[in-house]
Amino acid sequence: MSTFSPLQRDEVSEGNQAIFDNLEKALGFVPNLYATYAHSTNALANYLNFTNAKTSLSAKQKEVVNLVVSQVNNCEYCLAAHTAIGKMNGFTDSQIIELRSGKASFDSKLDALAKLAQNITEKRGATDEEVVNNFLKSGWTKENLIDAIVLVGDKTISNYIHSTTKVPVDFPAAQPLEATV
């Protein structure tokens, strides 16, 4: 059971209140995980700046990494959120399930990205040379490689925050991977 509850607007710093207002306008609500970041005066702004920073990866490509990393780290919150975001980025339910398992038979370039994200996360950065070489041979650049590694770190932060705080998931639950295999 969690000892953390997502904070409400009146419980956070003035800076976080402004962020809550912006999230409310953009999303229609403040996701519980973001409201949990707000236990820190600075963490929410720092994280949003980090996660929204420029990258060589498209939104759809970022979702490949987000889904794979969240599955490896078994983060029910991030799996739920990124299943919804993955659908908004054009992935089907079956593609999302496949991505979560670390592959993408429907797109060879995304397959190399999924395998890279899975290998980086499972090996905690001690990535297999063969996986990196396959990634680069699939049309990705060294810039994409670095940006993918940064994105693994980005998603791992949220995975760890949820795994530690266990705040309630406020997105539709992701289907368990075991039930689909």
C-alpha positions as CSV (number, residue, x, y, z in Angstrom):
1,M,0.0,0.0,0.0
2,S,1.2,3.5,-0.9
3,T,2.1,6.1,1.7
4,F,1.9,8.6,-1.2
5,S,-1.2,10.3,-2.5
6,P,-1.2,12.6,-5.5
7,L,-1.2,16.2,-4.3
8,Q,-4.1,18.6,-5.1
9,R,-3.4,22.0,-6.5
10,D,-3.8,23.8,-3.1
11,E,-1.2,21.5,-1.6
12,V,1.7,22.3,-3.9
13,S,4.1,25.2,-4.4
14,E,3.1,28.2,-6.4
15,G,5.3,27.1,-9.3
16,N,3.7,23.6,-9.3
17,Q,0.2,25.3,-9.2
18,A,1.0,27.0,-12.5
19,I,2.1,23.7,-13.9
20,F,-1.1,22.0,-12.7
21,D,-3.1,24.8,-14.4
22,N,-1.2,24.2,-17.7
23,L,-1.7,20.4,-17.4
24,E,-5.4,20.9,-16.7
25,K,-5.7,23.1,-19.8
26,A,-3.7,20.8,-22.0
27,L,-4.9,17.4,-20.8
28,G,-8.2,18.1,-19.0
29,F,-6.7,16.7,-15.7
30,V,-3.4,16.5,-13.8
31,P,-2.2,12.9,-14.1
32,N,-1.6,11.3,-10.6
33,L,2.1,10.6,-11.4
34,Y,2.7,14.2,-12.2
35,A,0.9,15.2,-9.1
36,T,3.3,12.9,-7.2
37,Y,6.3,14.6,-8.7
38,A,4.9,17.8,-7.1
39,H,5.9,16.5,-3.7
40,S,9.1,18.2,-4.7
41,T,9.2,21.9,-5.4
42,N,11.4,21.4,-8.4
43,A,11.0,17.8,-9.7
44,L,7.8,18.3,-11.7
45,A,9.2,21.2,-13.7
46,N,12.6,19.5,-14.1
47,Y,11.0,16.3,-15.3
48,L,8.6,18.1,-17.8
49,N,11.5,20.1,-19.2
50,F,13.5,16.8,-19.6
51,T,10.7,14.8,-21.1
52,N,9.6,17.5,-23.5
53,A,13.1,18.4,-24.6
54,K,14.0,18.3,-28.3
55,T,15.0,14.9,-29.7
56,S,15.7,13.3,-33.0
57,L,12.9,10.7,-32.3
58,S,9.4,11.4,-33.4
59,A,6.5,11.2,-30.9
60,K,5.6,7.7,-32.3
61,Q,9.2,6.5,-32.0
62,K,9.3,7.8,-28.4
63,E,6.2,5.7,-27.6
64,V,8.1,2.6,-28.8
65,V,10.8,3.3,-26.2
66,N,8.2,4.3,-23.5
67,L,6.2,1.1,-23.9
68,V,9.3,-1.2,-24.0
69,V,11.0,0.4,-21.0
70,S,7.7,0.5,-18.9
71,Q,7.2,-3.2,-19.7
72,V,10.7,-4.2,-18.7
73,N,10.4,-2.2,-15.5
74,N,6.9,-3.6,-15.0
75,C,5.3,-0.1,-14.3
76,E,1.6,-0.5,-14.4
77,Y,1.1,3.3,-14.4
78,C,3.4,4.0,-17.3
79,L,2.1,1.0,-19.3
80,A,-1.5,2.4,-18.9
81,A,-0.5,5.9,-19.8
82,H,1.7,5.0,-22.8
83,T,-0.9,2.5,-24.1
84,A,-3.3,5.4,-24.4
85,I,-0.6,7.7,-25.8
86,G,0.5,4.9,-28.2
87,K,-3.0,4.7,-29.6
88,M,-3.1,8.5,-30.0
89,N,0.1,8.1,-32.1
90,G,-1.5,5.5,-34.4
91,F,-0.5,2.2,-32.9
92,T,-3.1,-0.6,-32.8
93,D,-3.8,-2.7,-29.7
94,S,-1.9,-5.6,-31.2
95,Q,1.1,-3.4,-32.2
96,I,1.2,-2.0,-28.6
97,I,1.3,-5.5,-27.2
98,E,4.0,-6.5,-29.6
99,L,6.1,-3.4,-28.8
100,R,5.8,-4.1,-25.1
101,S,7.4,-7.5,-25.8
102,G,10.4,-5.8,-27.4
103,K,9.7,-6.2,-31.1
104,A,7.8,-4.8,-34.0
105,S,7.3,-7.3,-36.8
106,F,5.2,-4.6,-38.6
107,D,8.1,-2.2,-39.1
108,S,11.8,-3.3,-39.3
109,K,13.1,0.1,-38.2
110,L,10.8,0.3,-35.1
111,D,11.8,-3.4,-34.4
112,A,15.4,-2.4,-34.1
113,L,14.4,0.5,-31.8
114,A,12.3,-1.8,-29.6
115,K,15.1,-4.3,-29.3
116,L,17.6,-1.6,-28.5
117,A,15.3,-0.1,-25.8
118,Q,14.7,-3.5,-24.3
119,N,18.3,-4.5,-24.3
120,I,19.5,-1.2,-22.7
121,T,16.8,-1.5,-20.0
122,E,17.3,-5.1,-19.2
123,K,21.1,-4.8,-19.2
124,R,21.1,-1.5,-17.3
125,G,23.1,0.2,-20.1
126,A,25.6,-2.6,-20.8
127,T,24.0,-2.9,-24.2
128,D,25.0,-5.8,-26.5
129,E,27.2,-4.7,-29.4
130,E,25.1,-6.8,-31.8
131,V,22.0,-4.9,-30.8
132,V,23.6,-1.5,-31.3
133,N,25.0,-2.6,-34.7
134,N,21.6,-3.9,-35.8
135,F,20.1,-0.6,-34.7
136,L,22.5,1.4,-36.8
137,K,22.3,-0.9,-39.8
138,S,18.5,-0.5,-39.7
139,G,18.8,3.2,-40.7
140,W,19.1,4.8,-37.3
141,T,21.9,7.3,-36.6
142,K,24.3,7.7,-33.7
143,E,22.2,10.8,-32.7
144,N,19.1,8.5,-32.6
145,L,21.1,6.1,-30.5
146,I,22.0,8.7,-27.9
147,D,18.5,10.1,-27.9
148,A,17.1,6.6,-27.4
149,I,19.4,6.1,-24.4
150,V,18.3,9.5,-22.9
151,L,14.7,8.4,-23.4
152,V,15.3,5.1,-21.6
153,G,16.5,7.2,-18.7
154,D,13.6,9.6,-18.9
155,K,11.0,6.7,-18.8
156,T,13.0,4.9,-16.0
157,I,12.6,7.9,-13.8
158,S,8.8,7.8,-14.0
159,N,8.8,4.0,-13.7
160,Y,10.8,4.2,-10.5
161,I,8.6,7.0,-9.0
162,H,5.5,4.9,-9.6
163,S,7.1,1.7,-8.4
164,T,8.2,3.4,-5.2
165,T,5.0,5.5,-4.5
166,K,2.3,3.3,-6.0
167,V,0.0,6.2,-6.6
168,P,-3.3,5.2,-8.2
169,V,-3.3,4.7,-11.9
170,D,-5.7,7.2,-13.5
171,F,-5.5,5.9,-17.1
172,P,-7.4,2.8,-18.4
173,A,-5.4,-0.3,-17.3
174,A,-3.1,-1.9,-19.8
175,Q,-3.8,-5.4,-20.7
176,P,-1.4,-7.8,-18.9
177,L,1.2,-9.0,-21.4
178,E,1.0,-12.6,-20.1
179,A,-2.6,-12.7,-21.0
180,T,-1.9,-11.9,-24.7
181,V,1.0,-14.2,-25.4
